């Protein structure tokens, strides 16, 4: 799903995480439903020493991701 400005926000039932060049990106909580699963994945990303970035994600950036996690 896209937010009101056309950026990737979440699916109808899950959160979105992208992996691009070793960084894990996810939409900021202002644009998706924060929950236990999202918080747990974010904790694991940091624990495993990956860079976690919360920001708006364009549709073209979504399509160019190295990996997409849908959880």
Secondary structure, 3 states (H helix, E strand, C coil): CECCCCCECCCCCCCEEEEECCEEEECCHHHCCCCHHHHHHHHHHHHCCCEEEECCECHHHHHCCCEEEEC
